Amino acid sequence: MKGPLLIAANHPNSFLDAIILSSLYKEPIYSLARGDAFANKFYSKILTALNMLPVYRVSEGVENLDHNYTTFDACQQLFIENKIVLIFSEGRCINEWHLRPLKKGTARLAMTAWMNNIPLKIIPLGINYSSFRKFGKVVNLNFGNFIPKEAIQSDLESGKALNEFNDLLKSQLQELVYEIKKDDTASLKKNFDLKQNFLKRILLFIPAVVGFLLHAPLYYALILTIKNRAKDHFDSIVVGALFLFYPIYILLIVLIAFLLTHNVYSLLLLVLMPLTALSLLHFKSIIPKQKN
């Protein structure tokens, strides 16, 4: 899909939602993120480089709300340039299988674009995780149908138009976002089917075990460090930490192997370690049951 496009999604798993979606698109995706993450100038530069734009809530300071106009103007310019913008229409991240009330930011972006004769397309997206804490999870991305300008019967400048848009968006997202209680393991199984190819598991068993042994020190060190501090941002912080520390960890293992063996073949670990990690992922992987 190409722009101008606005992806209107739920928000169950912090910035991991945006990372996963960005990895699937050839075109860059510009995502709206909570404004307080941009308070630090150093972090702000990093987030901006990752195509993230700040959105401020009242809880983050009334004095910052005016900055939202700058972000919304930037989004309109991106639409003019046929870019893709991702907005989390609930406005807040919580680890749960549940659609929360929608804010009006998505509707305002759409109305403004349409009033400026920008041929913006809006597509609803339900993001569903089999787990928010475990390694080897399944993520179901359920896309809905485009919401066209013609679907809005009210005057685009009116408050009624915003409510009408949100009603249309909500009706689709309710079909795309799984509604599951945390202790409802039967529904989790139903939506994230645990079927696995038996031959594949046999072939992957040994490399998967090797992958587990090689990567367990780094993985569990991060888990223990982050476990009680991250809450709804746990997955995202773990992934971010792995991006940062995994290359260093591989080089450290290769260096230790070389010092112990004095063998140049130790360099093969640069390739073999990621392959064994991939084997472990596929060994643990579960095949999702698609929701139409």
C-alpha positions as CSV (number, residue, x, y, z in Angstrom):
1,M,0.0,0.0,0.0
2,K,1.2,3.5,-0.9
3,G,0.3,6.9,0.4
4,P,-1.2,9.2,1.1
5,L,-2.3,6.7,3.7
6,L,-3.3,6.9,7.4
7,I,-3.2,3.6,9.3
8,A,-5.5,3.8,12.3
9,A,-4.6,1.0,14.8
10,N,-5.1,-0.1,18.4
11,H,-2.1,0.1,20.7
12,P,-1.5,-3.0,22.8
13,N,2.3,-3.1,22.9
14,S,4.1,0.3,23.0
15,F,6.6,1.2,20.2
16,L,6.9,-2.5,19.2
17,D,3.6,-2.0,17.4
18,A,5.3,0.6,15.1
19,I,8.5,-1.4,14.7
20,I,6.6,-4.5,13.5
21,L,4.5,-2.6,11.0
22,S,7.5,-0.7,9.7
23,S,9.4,-3.9,9.1
24,L,6.6,-5.1,6.7
25,Y,6.3,-2.0,4.5
26,K,8.8,-1.0,1.8
27,E,7.8,2.6,2.2
28,P,8.8,4.4,5.4
29,I,6.1,4.8,8.0
30,Y,5.8,7.9,10.2
31,S,4.2,7.1,13.6
32,L,2.8,9.4,16.2
33,A,4.2,8.7,19.7
34,R,3.6,10.1,23.2
35,G,5.0,13.5,23.6
36,D,6.8,13.0,27.0
37,A,9.2,10.6,25.2
38,F,10.6,13.7,23.3
39,A,11.4,15.7,26.5
40,N,15.1,14.7,26.4
41,K,16.8,16.4,23.5
42,F,19.0,13.3,22.8
43,Y,16.1,10.9,22.8
44,S,14.1,13.4,20.7
45,K,16.8,13.3,18.0
46,I,16.7,9.5,17.9
47,L,12.9,9.3,17.8
48,T,12.8,11.9,15.0
49,A,15.4,10.0,13.1
50,L,13.1,6.9,13.4
51,N,10.3,8.9,11.8
52,M,8.3,9.4,15.0
53,L,6.3,12.5,15.7
54,P,5.2,13.7,19.2
55,V,1.6,14.0,20.3
56,Y,1.0,15.5,23.7
57,R,-1.9,14.7,26.1
58,V,-3.3,16.9,28.9
59,S,-1.5,14.7,31.4
60,E,1.8,15.6,29.8
61,G,1.3,19.3,30.4
62,V,-1.3,21.7,29.0
63,E,1.5,24.0,27.9
64,N,2.6,21.3,25.4
65,L,-0.7,20.9,23.7
66,D,0.1,23.7,21.1
67,H,2.9,21.5,19.8
68,N,0.3,19.1,18.5
69,Y,-0.6,21.6,15.8
70,T,3.0,21.4,14.6
71,T,2.7,17.6,14.5
72,F,-0.6,17.7,12.7
73,D,0.7,20.2,10.1
74,A,3.7,17.8,9.6
75,C,1.3,14.9,9.0
76,Q,-0.6,17.0,6.4
77,Q,2.7,17.7,4.6
78,L,3.5,14.0,4.6
79,F,0.1,13.2,3.1
80,I,0.8,15.8,0.3
81,E,4.1,13.9,-0.3
82,N,2.2,10.6,-0.6
83,K,3.7,9.2,2.7
84,I,2.3,6.8,5.2
85,V,1.4,7.8,8.8
86,L,0.5,5.4,11.6
87,I,-1.7,6.7,14.4
88,F,-2.8,4.7,17.5
89,S,-6.4,5.8,17.8
90,E,-6.8,4.8,21.4
91,G,-4.2,7.3,22.4
92,R,-2.6,5.0,25.1
93,C,-0.8,1.7,25.3
94,I,-2.1,-1.1,27.6
95,N,-1.1,-4.8,27.3
96,E,-4.5,-6.3,26.8
97,W,-6.8,-8.0,24.2
98,H,-9.4,-5.3,24.2
99,L,-10.4,-2.2,22.2
100,R,-10.4,0.9,24.3
101,P,-12.4,4.2,23.5
102,L,-11.1,6.1,20.5
103,K,-9.7,9.6,20.7
104,K,-10.5,12.1,18.1
105,G,-7.0,12.7,16.7
106,T,-7.5,10.2,13.9
107,A,-10.7,11.8,12.8
108,R,-9.2,15.3,12.9
109,L,-6.3,14.2,10.7
110,A,-8.7,12.7,8.2
111,M,-11.1,15.6,8.1
112,T,-8.3,18.2,7.7
113,A,-6.8,16.2,4.8
114,W,-10.1,15.8,3.1
115,M,-11.0,19.5,3.5
116,N,-7.6,20.3,1.9
117,N,-8.5,18.1,-1.1
118,I,-5.8,15.5,-0.2
119,P,-6.9,12.1,-1.4
120,L,-6.1,10.5,1.9
121,K,-7.0,6.8,2.5
122,I,-7.7,5.6,6.0
123,I,-7.3,1.9,6.8
124,P,-8.2,0.4,10.2
125,L,-5.7,-2.1,11.7
126,G,-6.2,-4.5,14.6
127,I,-2.8,-5.6,16.2
128,N,-3.1,-8.8,18.2
129,Y,-0.3,-10.5,20.2
130,S,-0.4,-14.1,21.5
131,S,1.7,-12.9,24.5
132,F,3.1,-9.7,25.9
133,R,5.9,-11.4,27.9
134,K,7.0,-14.6,26.1
135,F,9.7,-15.2,23.5
136,G,8.4,-16.7,20.3
137,K,5.0,-14.9,20.0
138,V,2.6,-14.7,17.1
139,V,1.4,-11.3,16.0
140,N,-1.8,-11.1,13.9
141,L,-2.3,-7.9,11.9
142,N,-5.9,-7.7,10.8
143,F,-6.5,-5.0,8.2
144,G,-10.0,-3.6,7.6
145,N,-11.5,-1.8,4.7
146,F,-10.7,1.7,3.6
147,I,-12.8,4.4,5.1
148,P,-13.6,6.8,2.2
149,K,-14.4,10.5,2.4
150,E,-17.8,9.7,0.9
151,A,-18.7,7.6,4.0
152,I,-19.0,10.8,6.1
153,Q,-22.5,12.3,5.6
154,S,-22.0,15.4,7.9
155,D,-20.2,18.6,7.1
156,L,-16.5,17.8,7.5
157,E,-16.0,20.9,9.6
158,S,-18.6,19.9,12.2
159,G,-18.2,17.9,15.4
160,K,-20.8,15.5,14.0
161,A,-18.3,14.5,11.3
162,L,-15.7,13.6,13.9
163,N,-18.1,11.4,15.8
164,E,-19.4,9.8,12.6
165,F,-15.8,9.0,11.6
166,N,-15.0,7.5,15.0
167,D,-18.2,5.4,14.8
168,L,-17.1,3.9,11.5
169,L,-13.6,3.3,12.7
170,K,-14.8,1.7,15.9
171,S,-17.2,-0.6,14.1
172,Q,-14.3,-2.0,12.1
173,L,-11.7,-2.2,14.9
174,Q,-14.2,-4.1,17.0
175,E,-14.0,-6.9,14.4
176,L,-10.2,-6.7,14.0
177,V,-9.1,-6.5,17.7
178,Y,-9.5,-9.7,19.7
179,E,-11.6,-9.4,22.8
180,I,-10.0,-11.9,25.3
181,K,-9.7,-11.9,29.1
182,K,-6.2,-12.4,30.5
183,D,-7.1,-15.7,32.0
184,D,-9.0,-17.1,29.0
185,T,-6.5,-19.6,27.7
186,A,-9.2,-21.3,25.5
187,S,-9.8,-18.1,23.5
188,L,-6.0,-17.5,23.2
189,K,-5.7,-21.0,21.8
190,K,-8.6,-20.4,19.4
191,N,-7.1,-17.2,18.0
192,F,-3.5,-18.3,18.1
193,D,-3.6,-21.9,17.0
194,L,-0.7,-24.0,18.4
195,K,-0.4,-26.4,15.5
196,Q,3.1,-27.3,14.6
197,N,4.8,-29.4,11.9
198,F,6.2,-32.4,13.8
199,L,9.0,-33.1,11.3
200,K,10.1,-29.5,11.4
201,R,10.3,-29.7,15.2
202,I,12.5,-32.8,15.0
203,L,14.9,-31.2,12.5
204,L,15.1,-27.9,14.4
205,F,15.5,-29.5,17.9
206,I,19.3,-29.6,18.1
207,P,20.0,-26.2,16.6
208,A,17.2,-24.8,18.7
209,V,18.8,-26.2,21.9
210,V,22.2,-24.8,20.9
211,G,20.5,-21.4,20.2
212,F,18.9,-21.4,23.6
213,L,22.1,-22.2,25.4
214,L,24.1,-19.6,23.5
215,H,21.5,-16.8,23.9
216,A,20.1,-17.5,27.4
217,P,22.7,-15.5,29.3
218,L,21.9,-12.3,27.4
219,Y,18.1,-12.8,27.2
220,Y,17.6,-13.7,30.9
221,A,19.9,-11.0,32.1
222,L,17.7,-8.4,30.2
223,I,14.5,-10.0,31.4
224,L,15.6,-9.9,35.1
225,T,16.8,-6.3,34.7
226,I,13.6,-5.1,33.0
227,K,11.0,-7.4,34.5
228,N,9.5,-5.3,37.2
229,R,10.2,-1.9,35.7
230,A,8.5,-1.8,32.3
231,K,4.9,-2.9,32.8
232,D,3.1,-2.2,29.4
233,H,6.4,-1.3,27.7
234,F,8.1,-4.6,28.6
235,D,8.2,-6.2,25.1
236,S,9.3,-3.0,23.5
237,I,12.1,-2.3,25.9
238,V,13.4,-5.9,25.6
239,V,13.4,-5.6,21.8
240,G,15.1,-2.3,22.0
241,A,17.7,-3.6,24.4
242,L,18.4,-6.6,22.2
243,F,18.9,-4.4,19.2
244,L,21.5,-2.5,21.2
245,F,23.3,-5.3,23.0
246,Y,23.0,-8.3,20.7
247,P,25.8,-7.3,18.3
248,I,28.1,-6.6,21.3
249,Y,27.1,-9.9,22.8
250,I,27.9,-11.9,19.6
251,L,31.3,-10.2,19.3
252,L,32.0,-11.0,22.9
253,I,31.2,-14.7,22.4
254,V,33.3,-14.8,19.3
255,L,36.2,-13.2,21.1
256,I,35.9,-15.7,24.0
257,A,35.8,-18.6,21.6
258,F,38.8,-17.4,19.7
259,L,40.9,-16.9,22.9
260,L,40.0,-20.4,24.1
261,T,40.6,-22.2,20.8
262,H,43.0,-19.9,18.9
263,N,41.0,-21.1,15.9
264,V,40.0,-18.7,13.1
265,Y,36.8,-20.8,12.6
266,S,35.5,-19.1,15.7
267,L,34.5,-16.3,13.3
268,L,31.8,-18.7,12.0
269,L,29.9,-17.9,15.1
270,L,29.1,-14.5,13.6
271,V,26.8,-16.4,11.3
272,L,25.9,-19.5,13.3
273,M,24.6,-17.7,16.4
274,P,21.9,-15.7,14.6
275,L,21.0,-18.9,12.7
276,T,20.5,-20.9,15.9
277,A,18.4,-18.1,17.3
278,L,16.3,-18.3,14.2
279,S,16.0,-22.0,14.6
280,L,14.8,-21.6,18.2
281,L,12.2,-19.0,17.1
282,H,10.8,-21.4,14.5
283,F,10.9,-24.3,16.9
284,K,8.8,-22.4,19.3
285,S,6.6,-20.7,16.7
286,I,2.9,-21.2,16.6
287,I,0.8,-20.9,13.5
288,P,-1.9,-18.2,13.9
289,K,-5.5,-18.9,13.0
290,Q,-6.5,-16.1,10.7
291,K,-9.5,-14.0,11.6
292,N,-11.5,-12.8,8.6
